[in-house]
Amino acid sequence: MAGLERPRAGRIVLGDEVWFDAPRKLHISPERRRVGYLPQDYALFPHLTVAGNVRFAARRHRPDLLERVGIAHLAGARPSQLSGGERQRVALARALAREPRVLLLDEPFGALDTITRQEVRDQLADLLNTLRLPALVVTHSFDDAIVLARRIGVLDRGRLVQLASAAELTQSPATARVAALTGANVLDGTATPSATGSMIRLTTGGELASSQRASGPVQIAVQPWELELCDPVSTALTDTVVSVRDDHGRLLVRLTKFSLQIRPESNGRPPLAEGQSVGLRAAPRDVRVIGRP
C-alpha cells in the first residue's frame, strides 16, 4: 500500500485515487501517495531533535502535532533521551506530518514493555478515533486488535481467512487458526449427530455436546471463560491441573489439554493444586464446531 514493493497483480485504490493497477501497468511512487507510515522500530533520525524529526516529513509547518500527541515538552530532545512510548509518539507525529489519507502501523507496540504498551495502546486508540483516518495496523496480538480495530482481518500463510469484528471472530471463527488467535481451546474429535446437535468424542479423551449438527472428524473451539469446573466423577470430561495464576481477580488455570478462566470463588471448592484432577463441562451452544482438521 505504501508503494515500497510492487505487487504482481491486483489494484490499490483509496477513495478516487488509483495507486496501483496491474492490468494498466500503473504504479504511483511512494512519495506521491498520501501515506503515514509508522515502522516497527520507529526509524527516528538519532541526530535530529523531536521537532526536527517531525519537521523532516512535514508537508507544511505543523507546530500543533507535538502537542496533539502529548510530546510538545520534548521538542528539543533527541531520540536517545526518550522512552519507548515517547519515541512511538514522535514517529506517529512524523507520520501525521505528511497529512496522510491513510495510516499504516507495523507492530506499533513491539518495542514497548507491558505497562507502557497498555498505556500507549489506549492513547493511540483515542487518537485514531479523533483523527477519523482509515488505519491499517499489523499486529500479532489479538488484545491490541480488539482495542484498536473495528474490523480484524486474519492472515494465515498469506491468505485472508476471515474479516470481521472481534466479537464475530470469537463467536464464529472460520478456522482453527482464527479460534486459536482469539485464545480459544481448539481440539480434534469425531462428531456423532444427536437430537439436539451432536456429541463430540475428543481425540484426547472425553466428550462434549455441541448444539451444532456435525458428523465425522471435526475440530471444536471453546473459550476459556466458557468452561466450568465440576466434580470429575459426574462428567465425561476430565483433566489435570498444571498451573494456577491470579490475573487481576481472575484465576487462569492451565490444564494438560485445556485452559480456563474462573473467579476464585466460582469453583466452590478448596484452592486448586498442581496435579489435581478436575471435571469440565461447557454449554452445548459454546462448543463451536469448526470443521475437519
Protein Blocks (a to p, Z undefined) as FASTA:
>chain_A
ZZpaccfbdcddehjacfbdfklopacdfklpccddddfklopafkbcfklmmmmmpmbd
cfklmmmnopmmmmmpcfklpcfklmmmmmmmmmmmnopabdcdehkllmpcfklmmmmm
mmmmmmmmmnopacddddfbfklmmmmpmbdcddeehiafbdcdfklmmmmcfbfklmmm
nopacddddddddfklpacddfkgpadddfbdcedjddddddfklpccddfklpcbdcdd
fbdcdeehiacdddfkbccdddfklnopacddehiacdddddfklmccfbjZZ
